[in-house]
């Protein structure tokens, strides 16, 4: 069986392929490479004190739930 060109696929297409072919390790690794290649949209600093934890609820609400 010939593998599709994972590099030419979009992240969404590759995710759909990976989910349809769950035993295909090459698809999984190609998908993870695409995910890791994208820079994070926002970086949150680690809390340095107990007072910093008061800011966590607004930060958590800002993080979008990504299904892609």
mmCIF file as Biopython writes it, N, C-alpha, C and O atoms, coordinates in Angstrom:
data_model
#
loop_
_atom_site.group_PDB
_atom_site.id
_atom_site.type_symbol
_atom_site.label_atom_id
_atom_site.label_alt_id
_atom_site.label_comp_id
_atom_site.label_asym_id
_atom_site.label_entity_id
_atom_site.label_seq_id
_atom_site.pdbx_PDB_ins_code
_atom_site.Cartn_x
_atom_site.Cartn_y
_atom_site.Cartn_z
_atom_site.occupancy
_atom_site.B_iso_or_equiv
_atom_site.auth_seq_id
_atom_site.auth_asym_id
_atom_site.pdbx_PDB_model_num
ATOM 1   N N  . UNK A ? 1  ? 0.847   -1.185 0.000  1.0 0.0 1  A 1 
ATOM 2   C CA . UNK A ? 1  ? 0.000   0.000  0.000  1.0 0.0 1  A 1 
ATOM 3   C C  . UNK A ? 1  ? 0.888   1.242  0.000  1.0 0.0 1  A 1 
ATOM 4   O O  . UNK A ? 1  ? 1.863   1.312  0.748  1.0 0.0 1  A 1 
ATOM 5   N N  . UNK A ? 2  ? 0.557   2.201  -0.821 1.0 0.0 2  A 1 
ATOM 6   C CA . UNK A ? 2  ? 1.326   3.434  -0.934 1.0 0.0 2  A 1 
ATOM 7   C C  . UNK A ? 2  ? 0.831   4.448  0.090  1.0 0.0 2  A 1 
ATOM 8   O O  . UNK A ? 2  ? -0.372  4.653  0.252  1.0 0.0 2  A 1 
ATOM 9   N N  . UNK A ? 3  ? 1.773   5.074  0.775  1.0 0.0 3  A 1 
ATOM 10  C CA . UNK A ? 3  ? 1.441   6.112  1.754  1.0 0.0 3  A 1 
ATOM 11  C C  . UNK A ? 3  ? 1.107   7.409  1.010  1.0 0.0 3  A 1 
ATOM 12  O O  . UNK A ? 3  ? 1.754   7.721  0.010  1.0 0.0 3  A 1 
ATOM 13  N N  . UNK A ? 4  ? 0.119   8.165  1.473  1.0 0.0 4  A 1 
ATOM 14  C CA . UNK A ? 4  ? -0.127  9.489  0.905  1.0 0.0 4  A 1 
ATOM 15  C C  . UNK A ? 4  ? 1.009   10.437 1.285  1.0 0.0 4  A 1 
ATOM 16  O O  . UNK A ? 4  ? 1.798   10.153 2.187  1.0 0.0 4  A 1 
ATOM 17  N N  . UNK A ? 5  ? 1.075   11.544 0.596  1.0 0.0 5  A 1 
ATOM 18  C CA . UNK A ? 5  ? 2.099   12.546 0.883  1.0 0.0 5  A 1 
ATOM 19  C C  . UNK A ? 5  ? 1.635   13.370 2.082  1.0 0.0 5  A 1 
ATOM 20  O O  . UNK A ? 5  ? 0.856   14.312 1.932  1.0 0.0 5  A 1 
ATOM 21  N N  . UNK A ? 6  ? 2.119   13.010 3.271  1.0 0.0 6  A 1 
ATOM 22  C CA . UNK A ? 6  ? 1.691   13.686 4.487  1.0 0.0 6  A 1 
ATOM 23  C C  . UNK A ? 6  ? 2.140   15.141 4.520  1.0 0.0 6  A 1 
ATOM 24  O O  . UNK A ? 6  ? 1.441   15.986 5.078  1.0 0.0 6  A 1 
ATOM 25  N N  . UNK A ? 7  ? 3.274   15.445 3.941  1.0 0.0 7  A 1 
ATOM 26  C CA . UNK A ? 7  ? 3.775   16.828 3.948  1.0 0.0 7  A 1 
ATOM 27  C C  . UNK A ? 7  ? 2.882   17.758 3.134  1.0 0.0 7  A 1 
ATOM 28  O O  . UNK A ? 7  ? 2.793   18.949 3.430  1.0 0.0 7  A 1 
ATOM 29  N N  . UNK A ? 8  ? 2.222   17.223 2.117  1.0 0.0 8  A 1 
ATOM 30  C CA . UNK A ? 8  ? 1.349   18.052 1.272  1.0 0.0 8  A 1 
ATOM 31  C C  . UNK A ? 8  ? -0.024  18.261 1.904  1.0 0.0 8  A 1 
ATOM 32  O O  . UNK A ? 8  ? -0.767  19.152 1.493  1.0 0.0 8  A 1 
ATOM 33  N N  . UNK A ? 9  ? -0.362  17.449 2.897  1.0 0.0 9  A 1 
ATOM 34  C CA . UNK A ? 9  ? -1.672  17.558 3.544  1.0 0.0 9  A 1 
ATOM 35  C C  . UNK A ? 9  ? -1.687  18.732 4.525  1.0 0.0 9  A 1 
ATOM 36  O O  . UNK A ? 9  ? -0.671  19.080 5.125  1.0 0.0 9  A 1 
ATOM 37  N N  . UNK A ? 10 ? -2.861  19.323 4.666  1.0 0.0 10 A 1 
ATOM 38  C CA . UNK A ? 10 ? -3.026  20.327 5.710  1.0 0.0 10 A 1 
ATOM 39  C C  . UNK A ? 10 ? -3.119  19.597 7.043  1.0 0.0 10 A 1 
ATOM 40  O O  . UNK A ? 10 ? -3.294  18.379 7.092  1.0 0.0 10 A 1 
ATOM 41  N N  . UNK A ? 11 ? -3.002  20.349 8.101  1.0 0.0 11 A 1 
ATOM 42  C CA . UNK A ? 11 ? -3.091  19.745 9.433  1.0 0.0 11 A 1 
ATOM 43  C C  . UNK A ? 11 ? -4.448  19.080 9.630  1.0 0.0 11 A 1 
ATOM 44  O O  . UNK A ? 11 ? -4.534  17.997 10.210 1.0 0.0 11 A 1 
ATOM 45  N N  . UNK A ? 12 ? -5.504  19.723 9.149  1.0 0.0 12 A 1 
ATOM 46  C CA . UNK A ? 12 ? -6.854  19.182 9.298  1.0 0.0 12 A 1 
ATOM 47  C C  . UNK A ? 12 ? -7.015  17.891 8.486  1.0 0.0 12 A 1 
ATOM 48  O O  . UNK A ? 12 ? -7.597  16.923 8.977  1.0 0.0 12 A 1 
ATOM 49  N N  . UNK A ? 13 ? -6.508  17.869 7.257  1.0 0.0 13 A 1 
ATOM 50  C CA . UNK A ? 13 ? -6.584  16.668 6.427  1.0 0.0 13 A 1 
ATOM 51  C C  . UNK A ? 13 ? -5.784  15.522 7.052  1.0 0.0 13 A 1 
ATOM 52  O O  . UNK A ? 13 ? -6.223  14.372 7.072  1.0 0.0 13 A 1 
ATOM 53  N N  . UNK A ? 14 ? -4.619  15.864 7.554  1.0 0.0 14 A 1 
ATOM 54  C CA . UNK A ? 14 ? -3.762  14.852 8.156  1.0 0.0 14 A 1 
ATOM 55  C C  . UNK A ? 14 ? -4.389  14.277 9.422  1.0 0.0 14 A 1 
ATOM 56  O O  . UNK A ? 14 ? -4.277  13.081 9.691  1.0 0.0 14 A 1 
ATOM 57  N N  . UNK A ? 15 ? -5.045  15.128 10.191 1.0 0.0 15 A 1 
ATOM 58  C CA . UNK A ? 15 ? -5.724  14.631 11.397 1.0 0.0 15 A 1 
ATOM 59  C C  . UNK A ? 15 ? -6.837  13.673 11.012 1.0 0.0 15 A 1 
ATOM 60  O O  . UNK A ? 15 ? -6.998  12.623 11.635 1.0 0.0 15 A 1 
ATOM 61  N N  . UNK A ? 16 ? -7.610  14.026 9.988  1.0 0.0 16 A 1 
ATOM 62  C CA . UNK A ? 16 ? -8.692  13.144 9.542  1.0 0.0 16 A 1 
ATOM 63  C C  . UNK A ? 16 ? -8.128  11.807 9.059  1.0 0.0 16 A 1 
ATOM 64  O O  . UNK A ? 16 ? -8.680  10.752 9.373  1.0 0.0 16 A 1 
ATOM 65  N N  . UNK A ? 17 ? -7.045  11.847 8.307  1.0 0.0 17 A 1 
ATOM 66  C CA . UNK A ? 17 ? -6.416  10.618 7.830  1.0 0.0 17 A 1 
ATOM 67  C C  . UNK A ? 17 ? -5.906  9.790  9.007  1.0 0.0 17 A 1 
ATOM 68  O O  . UNK A ? 17 ? -6.114  8.578  9.065  1.0 0.0 17 A 1 
ATOM 69  N N  . UNK A ? 18 ? -5.243  10.455 9.935  1.0 0.0 18 A 1 
ATOM 70  C CA . UNK A ? 18 ? -4.675  9.768  11.088 1.0 0.0 18 A 1 
ATOM 71  C C  . UNK A ? 18 ? -5.778  9.084  11.901 1.0 0.0 18 A 1 
ATOM 72  O O  . UNK A ? 18 ? -5.606  7.950  12.347 1.0 0.0 18 A 1 
ATOM 73  N N  . UNK A ? 19 ? -6.906  9.767  12.094 1.0 0.0 19 A 1 
ATOM 74  C CA . UNK A ? 19 ? -8.005  9.185  12.859 1.0 0.0 19 A 1 
ATOM 75  C C  . UNK A ? 19 ? -8.664  8.023  12.120 1.0 0.0 19 A 1 
ATOM 76  O O  . UNK A ? 19 ? -9.172  7.094  12.748 1.0 0.0 19 A 1 
ATOM 77  N N  . UNK A ? 20 ? -8.657  8.075  10.791 1.0 0.0 20 A 1 
ATOM 78  C CA . UNK A ? 20 ? -9.229  6.982  10.003 1.0 0.0 20 A 1 
ATOM 79  C C  . UNK A ? 20 ? -8.283  5.788  9.918  1.0 0.0 20 A 1 
ATOM 80  O O  . UNK A ? 20 ? -8.719  4.662  9.679  1.0 0.0 20 A 1 
ATOM 81  N N  . UNK A ? 21 ? -6.988  6.035  10.113 1.0 0.0 21 A 1 
ATOM 82  C CA . UNK A ? 21 ? -5.972  4.983  10.018 1.0 0.0 21 A 1 
ATOM 83  C C  . UNK A ? 21 ? -5.137  4.993  11.297 1.0 0.0 21 A 1 
ATOM 84  O O  . UNK A ? 21 ? -3.949  5.316  11.266 1.0 0.0 21 A 1 
ATOM 85  N N  . UNK A ? 22 ? -5.746  4.647  12.395 1.0 0.0 22 A 1 
ATOM 86  C CA . UNK A ? 22 ? -5.132  4.782  13.711 1.0 0.0 22 A 1 
ATOM 87  C C  . UNK A ? 22 ? -3.882  3.932  13.913 1.0 0.0 22 A 1 
ATOM 88  O O  . UNK A ? 22 ? -3.074  4.237  14.790 1.0 0.0 22 A 1 
ATOM 89  N N  . UNK A ? 23 ? -3.709  2.907  13.147 1.0 0.0 23 A 1 
ATOM 90  C CA . UNK A ? 23 ? -2.520  2.063  13.312 1.0 0.0 23 A 1 
ATOM 91  C C  . UNK A ? 23 ? -1.347  2.546  12.457 1.0 0.0 23 A 1 
ATOM 92  O O  . UNK A ? 23 ? -0.277  1.939  12.491 1.0 0.0 23 A 1 
ATOM 93  N N  . UNK A ? 24 ? -1.525  3.618  11.699 1.0 0.0 24 A 1 
ATOM 94  C CA . UNK A ? 24 ? -0.469  4.136  10.832 1.0 0.0 24 A 1 
ATOM 95  C C  . UNK A ? 24 ? 0.433   5.073  11.646 1.0 0.0 24 A 1 
ATOM 96  O O  . UNK A ? 24 ? 0.105   6.241  11.857 1.0 0.0 24 A 1 
ATOM 97  N N  . UNK A ? 25 ? 1.553   4.549  12.089 1.0 0.0 25 A 1 
ATOM 98  C CA . UNK A ? 25 ? 2.485   5.344  12.899 1.0 0.0 25 A 1 
ATOM 99  C C  . UNK A ? 25 ? 3.064   6.515  12.120 1.0 0.0 25 A 1 
ATOM 100 O O  . UNK A ? 25 ? 3.285   7.583  12.689 1.0 0.0 25 A 1 
ATOM 101 N N  . UNK A ? 26 ? 3.312   6.332  10.826 1.0 0.0 26 A 1 
ATOM 102 C CA . UNK A ? 26 ? 3.889   7.410  10.018 1.0 0.0 26 A 1 
ATOM 103 C C  . UNK A ? 26 ? 2.946   8.609  9.972  1.0 0.0 26 A 1 
ATOM 104 O O  . UNK A ? 26 ? 3.397   9.753  10.022 1.0 0.0 26 A 1 
ATOM 105 N N  . UNK A ? 27 ? 1.639   8.356  9.876  1.0 0.0 27 A 1 
ATOM 106 C CA . UNK A ? 27 ? 0.659   9.449  9.869  1.0 0.0 27 A 1 
ATOM 107 C C  . UNK A ? 27 ? 0.661   10.170 11.212 1.0 0.0 27 A 1 
ATOM 108 O O  . UNK A ? 27 ? 0.598   11.398 11.262 1.0 0.0 27 A 1 
ATOM 109 N N  . UNK A ? 28 ? 0.733   9.413  12.289 1.0 0.0 28 A 1 
ATOM 110 C CA . UNK A ? 28 ? 0.761   10.018 13.616 1.0 0.0 28 A 1 
ATOM 111 C C  . UNK A ? 28 ? 1.985   10.917 13.777 1.0 0.0 28 A 1 
ATOM 112 O O  . UNK A ? 28 ? 1.862   12.054 14.232 1.0 0.0 28 A 1 
ATOM 113 N N  . UNK A ? 29 ? 3.168   10.414 13.406 1.0 0.0 29 A 1 
ATOM 114 C CA . UNK A ? 29 ? 4.390   11.199 13.557 1.0 0.0 29 A 1 
ATOM 115 C C  . UNK A ? 29 ? 4.380   12.424 12.638 1.0 0.0 29 A 1 
ATOM 116 O O  . UNK A ? 29 ? 4.875   13.485 13.020 1.0 0.0 29 A 1 
ATOM 117 N N  . UNK A ? 30 ? 3.832   12.289 11.453 1.0 0.0 30 A 1 
ATOM 118 C CA . UNK A ? 30 ? 3.734   13.436 10.541 1.0 0.0 30 A 1 
ATOM 119 C C  . UNK A ? 30 ? 2.801   14.496 11.137 1.0 0.0 30 A 1 
ATOM 120 O O  . UNK A ? 30 ? 3.076   15.692 11.050 1.0 0.0 30 A 1 
ATOM 121 N N  . UNK A ? 31 ? 1.701   14.050 11.740 1.0 0.0 31 A 1 
ATOM 122 C CA . UNK A ? 31 ? 0.766   14.985 12.370 1.0 0.0 31 A 1 
ATOM 123 C C  . UNK A ? 31 ? 1.426   15.704 13.544 1.0 0.0 31 A 1 
ATOM 124 O O  . UNK A ? 31 ? 1.301   16.921 13.683 1.0 0.0 31 A 1 
ATOM 125 N N  . UNK A ? 32 ? 2.122   14.952 14.382 1.0 0.0 32 A 1 
ATOM 126 C CA . UNK A ? 32 ? 2.786   15.569 15.529 1.0 0.0 32 A 1 
ATOM 127 C C  . UNK A ? 32 ? 3.878   16.535 15.083 1.0 0.0 32 A 1 
ATOM 128 O O  . UNK A ? 32 ? 4.087   17.561 15.730 1.0 0.0 32 A 1 
ATOM 129 N N  . UNK A ? 33 ? 4.573   16.232 13.999 1.0 0.0 33 A 1 
ATOM 130 C CA . UNK A ? 33 ? 5.565   17.167 13.462 1.0 0.0 33 A 1 
ATOM 131 C C  . UNK A ? 33 ? 4.907   18.472 13.051 1.0 0.0 33 A 1 
ATOM 132 O O  . UNK A ? 33 ? 5.457   19.545 13.297 1.0 0.0 33 A 1 
ATOM 133 N N  . UNK A ? 34 ? 3.727   18.395 12.422 1.0 0.0 34 A 1 
ATOM 134 C CA . UNK A ? 34 ? 3.012   19.616 12.016 1.0 0.0 34 A 1 
ATOM 135 C C  . UNK A ? 34 ? 2.554   20.408 13.243 1.0 0.0 34 A 1 
ATOM 136 O O  . UNK A ? 34 ? 2.654   21.635 13.267 1.0 0.0 34 A 1 
ATOM 137 N N  . UNK A ? 35 ? 2.058   19.711 14.249 1.0 0.0 35 A 1 
ATOM 138 C CA . UNK A ? 35 ? 1.597   20.385 15.476 1.0 0.0 35 A 1 
ATOM 139 C C  . UNK A ? 35 ? 2.763   21.084 16.158 1.0 0.0 35 A 1 
ATOM 140 O O  . UNK A ? 35 ? 2.644   22.237 16.573 1.0 0.0 35 A 1 
ATOM 141 N N  . UNK A ? 36 ? 3.885   20.392 16.276 1.0 0.0 36 A 1 
ATOM 142 C CA . UNK A ? 36 ? 5.040   20.959 16.968 1.0 0.0 36 A 1 
ATOM 143 C C  . UNK A ? 36 ? 5.737   22.049 16.166 1.0 0.0 36 A 1 
ATOM 144 O O  . UNK A ? 36 ? 6.468   22.857 16.737 1.0 0.0 36 A 1 
ATOM 145 N N  . UNK A ? 37 ? 5.527   22.087 14.865 1.0 0.0 37 A 1 
ATOM 146 C CA . UNK A ? 37 ? 6.166   23.097 14.030 1.0 0.0 37 A 1 
ATOM 147 C C  . UNK A ? 37 ? 5.483   24.460 14.176 1.0 0.0 37 A 1 
ATOM 148 O O  . UNK A ? 37 ? 6.080   25.494 13.877 1.0 0.0 37 A 1 
ATOM 149 N N  . UNK A ? 38 ? 4.237   24.454 14.634 1.0 0.0 38 A 1 
ATOM 150 C CA . UNK A ? 38 ? 3.511   25.711 14.790 1.0 0.0 38 A 1 
ATOM 151 C C  . UNK A ? 38 ? 3.891   26.358 16.118 1.0 0.0 38 A 1 
ATOM 152 O O  . UNK A ? 38 ? 3.870   25.699 17.158 1.0 0.0 38 A 1 
ATOM 153 N N  . UNK A ? 39 ? 4.233   27.628 16.091 1.0 0.0 39 A 1 
ATOM 154 C CA . UNK A ? 39 ? 4.556   28.288 17.361 1.0 0.0 39 A 1 
ATOM 155 C C  . UNK A ? 39 ? 3.295   28.459 18.209 1.0 0.0 39 A 1 
ATOM 156 O O  . UNK A ? 39 ? 2.193   28.574 17.673 1.0 0.0 39 A 1 
ATOM 157 N N  . UNK A ? 40 ? 3.459   28.473 19.512 1.0 0.0 40 A 1 
ATOM 158 C CA . UNK A ? 40 ? 2.281   28.701 20.357 1.0 0.0 40 A 1 
ATOM 159 C C  . UNK A ? 40 ? 1.725   30.097 20.106 1.0 0.0 40 A 1 
ATOM 160 O O  . UNK A ? 40 ? 2.479   31.032 19.839 1.0 0.0 40 A 1 
ATOM 161 N N  . UNK A ? 41 ? 0.419   30.234 20.193 1.0 0.0 41 A 1 
ATOM 162 C CA . UNK A ? 41 ? -0.206  31.521 19.931 1.0 0.0 41 A 1 
ATOM 163 C C  . UNK A ? 41 ? 0.025   32.504 21.068 1.0 0.0 41 A 1 
ATOM 164 O O  . UNK A ? 41 ? 0.086   33.714 20.854 1.0 0.0 41 A 1 
ATOM 165 N N  . UNK A ? 42 ? 0.152   31.976 22.271 1.0 0.0 42 A 1 
ATOM 166 C CA . UNK A ? 42 ? 0.385   32.840 23.424 1.0 0.0 42 A 1 
ATOM 167 C C  . UNK A ? 42 ? 1.154   32.043 24.468 1.0 0.0 42 A 1 
ATOM 168 O O  . UNK A ? 42 ? 0.880   30.863 24.688 1.0 0.0 42 A 1 
ATOM 169 N N  . UNK A ? 43 ? 2.102   32.686 25.097 1.0 0.0 43 A 1 
ATOM 170 C CA . UNK A ? 43 ? 2.909   32.020 26.112 1.0 0.0 43 A 1 
ATOM 171 C C  . UNK A ? 43 ? 2.554   32.612 27.473 1.0 0.0 43 A 1 
ATOM 172 O O  . UNK A ? 43 ? 2.543   33.830 27.650 1.0 0.0 43 A 1 
ATOM 173 N N  . UNK A ? 44 ? 2.268   31.747 28.413 1.0 0.0 44 A 1 
ATOM 174 C CA . UNK A ? 44 ? 1.908   32.181 29.753 1.0 0.0 44 A 1 
ATOM 175 C C  . UNK A ? 44 ? 3.067   31.879 30.696 1.0 0.0 44 A 1 
ATOM 176 O O  . UNK A ? 44 ? 3.575   30.758 30.703 1.0 0.0 44 A 1 
ATOM 177 N N  . UNK A ? 45 ? 3.488   32.850 31.484 1.0 0.0 45 A 1 
ATOM 178 C CA . UNK A ? 45 ? 4.603   32.604 32.404 1.0 0.0 45 A 1 
ATOM 179 C C  . UNK A ? 45 ? 4.168   31.686 33.551 1.0 0.0 45 A 1 
ATOM 180 O O  . UNK A ? 45 ? 2.999   31.642 33.933 1.0 0.0 45 A 1 
ATOM 181 N N  . UNK A ? 46 ? 5.130   30.974 34.073 1.0 0.0 46 A 1 
ATOM 182 C CA . UNK A ? 46 ? 4.854   30.107 35.228 1.0 0.0 46 A 1 
ATOM 183 C C  . UNK A ? 46 ? 4.619   30.978 36.459 1.0 0.0 46 A 1 
ATOM 184 O O  . UNK A ? 46 ? 5.247   32.027 36.605 1.0 0.0 46 A 1 
ATOM 185 N N  . UNK A ? 47 ? 3.721   30.550 37.345 1.0 0.0 47 A 1 
ATOM 186 C CA . UNK A ? 47 ? 3.486   31.342 38.555 1.0 0.0 47 A 1 
ATOM 187 C C  . UNK A ? 47 ? 4.724   31.336 39.440 1.0 0.0 47 A 1 
ATOM 188 O O  . UNK A ? 47 ? 5.395   30.315 39.592 1.0 0.0 47 A 1 
ATOM 189 N N  . UNK A ? 48 ? 5.010   32.489 40.016 1.0 0.0 48 A 1 
ATOM 190 C CA . UNK A ? 48 ? 6.186   32.623 40.880 1.0 0.0 48 A 1 
ATOM 191 C C  . UNK A ? 48 ? 5.811   32.736 42.348 1.0 0.0 48 A 1 
ATOM 192 O O  . UNK A ? 48 ? 6.669   32.628 43.224 1.0 0.0 48 A 1 
ATOM 193 N N  . UNK A ? 49 ? 4.533   32.952 42.614 1.0 0.0 49 A 1 
ATOM 194 C CA . UNK A ? 49 ? 4.083   33.053 44.002 1.0 0.0 49 A 1 
ATOM 195 C C  . UNK A ? 49 ? 2.640   32.564 44.080 1.0 0.0 49 A 1 
ATOM 196 O O  . UNK A ? 49 ? 1.996   32.307 43.063 1.0 0.0 49 A 1 
ATOM 197 N N  . UNK A ? 50 ? 2.150   32.444 45.311 1.0 0.0 50 A 1 
ATOM 198 C CA . UNK A ? 50 ? 0.763   32.027 45.484 1.0 0.0 50 A 1 
ATOM 199 C C  . UNK A ? 50 ? -0.203  33.075 44.954 1.0 0.0 50 A 1 
ATOM 200 O O  . UNK A ? 50 ? -1.306  32.743 44.520 1.0 0.0 50 A 1 
ATOM 201 N N  . UNK A ? 51 ? 0.205   34.335 44.989 1.0 0.0 51 A 1 
ATOM 202 C CA . UNK A ? 51 ? -0.655  35.395 44.459 1.0 0.0 51 A 1 
ATOM 203 C C  . UNK A ? 51 ? -0.846  35.263 42.947 1.0 0.0 51 A 1 
ATOM 204 O O  . UNK A ? 51 ? -1.884  35.649 42.410 1.0 0.0 51 A 1 
ATOM 205 N N  . UNK A ? 52 ? 0.153   34.722 42.276 1.0 0.0 52 A 1 
ATOM 206 C CA . UNK A ? 52 ? 0.033   34.547 40.825 1.0 0.0 52 A 1 
ATOM 207 C C  . UNK A ? 52 ? -1.088  33.589 40.455 1.0 0.0 52 A 1 
ATOM 208 O O  . UNK A ? 52 ? -1.641  33.678 39.359 1.0 0.0 52 A 1 
ATOM 209 N N  . UNK A ? 53 ? -1.428  32.674 41.356 1.0 0.0 53 A 1 
ATOM 210 C CA . UNK A ? 53 ? -2.490  31.724 41.056 1.0 0.0 53 A 1 
ATOM 211 C C  . UNK A ? 53 ? -3.851  32.401 40.944 1.0 0.0 53 A 1 
ATOM 212 O O  . UNK A ? 53 ? -4.773  31.828 40.362 1.0 0.0 53 A 1 
ATOM 213 N N  . UNK A ? 54 ? -3.997  33.604 41.487 1.0 0.0 54 A 1 
ATOM 214 C CA . UNK A ? 54 ? -5.252  34.337 41.349 1.0 0.0 54 A 1 
ATOM 215 C C  . UNK A ? 54 ? -5.499  34.723 39.895 1.0 0.0 54 A 1 
ATOM 216 O O  . UNK A ? 54 ? -6.645  34.942 39.502 1.0 0.0 54 A 1 
ATOM 217 N N  . UNK A ? 55 ? -4.438  34.808 39.089 1.0 0.0 55 A 1 
ATOM 218 C CA . UNK A ? 55 ? -4.584  35.170 37.682 1.0 0.0 55 A 1 
ATOM 219 C C  . UNK A ? 55 ? -4.905  33.979 36.795 1.0 0.0 55 A 1 
ATOM 220 O O  . UNK A ? 55 ? -5.186  34.164 35.611 1.0 0.0 55 A 1 
ATOM 221 N N  . UNK A ? 56 ? -4.874  32.777 37.322 1.0 0.0 56 A 1 
ATOM 222 C CA . UNK A ? 56 ? -5.077  31.607 36.482 1.0 0.0 56 A 1 
ATOM 223 C C  . UNK A ? 56 ? -6.484  31.483 35.902 1.0 0.0 56 A 1 
ATOM 224 O O  . UNK A ? 56 ? -6.591  31.126 34.729 1.0 0.0 56 A 1 
ATOM 225 N N  . UNK A ? 57 ? -7.568  31.749 36.628 1.0 0.0 57 A 1 
ATOM 226 C CA . UNK A ? 57 ? -8.892  31.622 35.987 1.0 0.0 57 A 1 
ATOM 227 C C  . UNK A ? 57 ? -9.038  32.453 34.713 1.0 0.0 57 A 1 
ATOM 228 O O  . UNK A ? 57 ? -9.556  31.929 33.727 1.0 0.0 57 A 1 
ATOM 229 N N  . UNK A ? 58 ? -8.608  33.727 34.677 1.0 0.0 58 A 1 
ATOM 230 C CA . UNK A ? 58 ? -8.723  34.461 33.411 1.0 0.0 58 A 1 
ATOM 231 C C  . UNK A ? 58 ? -7.838  33.872 32.314 1.0 0.0 58 A 1 
ATOM 232 O O  . UNK A ? 58 ? -8.204  33.892 31.139 1.0 0.0 58 A 1 
ATOM 233 N N  . UNK A ? 59 ? -6.692  33.356 32.694 1.0 0.0 59 A 1 
ATOM 234 C CA . UNK A ? 59 ? -5.796  32.759 31.701 1.0 0.0 59 A 1 
ATOM 235 C C  . UNK A ? 59 ? -6.431  31.497 31.128 1.0 0.0 59 A 1 
ATOM 236 O O  . UNK A ? 59 ? -6.388  31.274 29.918 1.0 0.0 59 A 1 
ATOM 237 N N  . UNK A ? 60 ? -7.012  30.684 31.977 1.0 0.0 60 A 1 
ATOM 238 C CA . UNK A ? 60 ? -7.627  29.445 31.516 1.0 0.0 60 A 1 
ATOM 239 C C  . UNK A ? 60 ? -8.795  29.739 30.585 1.0 0.0 60 A 1 
ATOM 240 O O  . UNK A ? 60 ? -9.001  29.019 29.608 1.0 0.0 60 A 1 
ATOM 241 N N  . UNK A ? 61 ? -9.557  30.780 30.870 1.0 0.0 61 A 1 
ATOM 242 C CA . UNK A ? 61 ? -10.680 31.139 29.996 1.0 0.0 61 A 1 
ATOM 243 C C  . UNK A ? 61 ? -10.182 31.631 28.638 1.0 0.0 61 A 1 
ATOM 244 O O  . UNK A ? 61 ? -10.900 31.508 27.645 1.0 0.0 61 A 1 
ATOM 245 N N  . UNK A ? 62 ? -8.957  32.190 28.570 1.0 0.0 62 A 1 
ATOM 246 C CA . UNK A ? 62 ? -8.422  32.691 27.307 1.0 0.0 62 A 1 
ATOM 247 C C  . UNK A ? 62 ? -7.940  31.571 26.398 1.0 0.0 62 A 1 
ATOM 248 O O  . UNK A ? 62 ? -7.860  31.748 25.182 1.0 0.0 62 A 1 
ATOM 249 N N  . UNK A ? 63 ? -7.618  30.415 26.982 1.0 0.0 63 A 1 
ATOM 250 C CA . UNK A ? 63 ? -7.090  29.317 26.173 1.0 0.0 63 A 1 
ATOM 251 C C  . UNK A ? 63 ? -8.245  28.674 25.405 1.0 0.0 63 A 1 
ATOM 252 O O  . UNK A ? 63 ? -9.186  28.166 26.015 1.0 0.0 63 A 1 
ATOM 253 N N  . UNK A ? 64 ? -8.182  28.692 24.080 1.0 0.0 64 A 1 
ATOM 254 C CA . UNK A ? 64 ? -9.267  28.077 23.301 1.0 0.0 64 A 1 
ATOM 255 C C  . UNK A ? 64 ? -9.166  26.558 23.372 1.0 0.0 64 A 1 
ATOM 256 O O  . UNK A ? 64 ? -8.070  26.000 23.430 1.0 0.0 64 A 1 
ATOM 257 N N  . UNK A ? 65 ? -10.305 25.905 23.368 1.0 0.0 65 A 1 
ATOM 258 C CA . UNK A ? 65 ? -10.272 24.453 23.302 1.0 0.0 65 A 1 
ATOM 259 C C  . UNK A ? 65 ? -10.129 24.091 21.823 1.0 0.0 65 A 1 
ATOM 260 O O  . UNK A ? 65 ? -11.022 24.336 21.012 1.0 0.0 65 A 1 
ATOM 261 N N  . UNK A ? 66 ? -8.981  23.502 21.502 1.0 0.0 66 A 1 
ATOM 262 C CA . UNK A ? 66 ? -8.700  23.190 20.106 1.0 0.0 66 A 1 
ATOM 263 C C  . UNK A ? 66 ? -9.034  21.732 19.850 1.0 0.0 66 A 1 
ATOM 264 O O  . UNK A ? 66 ? -8.612  20.838 20.584 1.0 0.0 66 A 1 
ATOM 265 N N  . UNK A ? 67 ? -9.787  21.516 18.809 1.0 0.0 67 A 1 
ATOM 266 C CA . UNK A ? 67 ? -10.099 20.143 18.426 1.0 0.0 67 A 1 
ATOM 267 C C  . UNK A ? 67 ? -9.355  19.747 17.163 1.0 0.0 67 A 1 
ATOM 268 O O  . UNK A ? 67 ? -9.584  18.666 16.619 1.0 0.0 67 A 1 
ATOM 269 N N  . UNK A ? 68 ? -8.466  20.612 16.692 1.0 0.0 68 A 1 
ATOM 270 C CA . UNK A ? 68 ? -7.726  20.264 15.478 1.0 0.0 68 A 1 
ATOM 271 C C  . UNK A ? 68 ? -6.361  19.769 15.792 1.0 0.0 68 A 1 
ATOM 272 O O  . UNK A ? 68 ? -5.603  19.432 14.882 1.0 0.0 68 A 1 
#
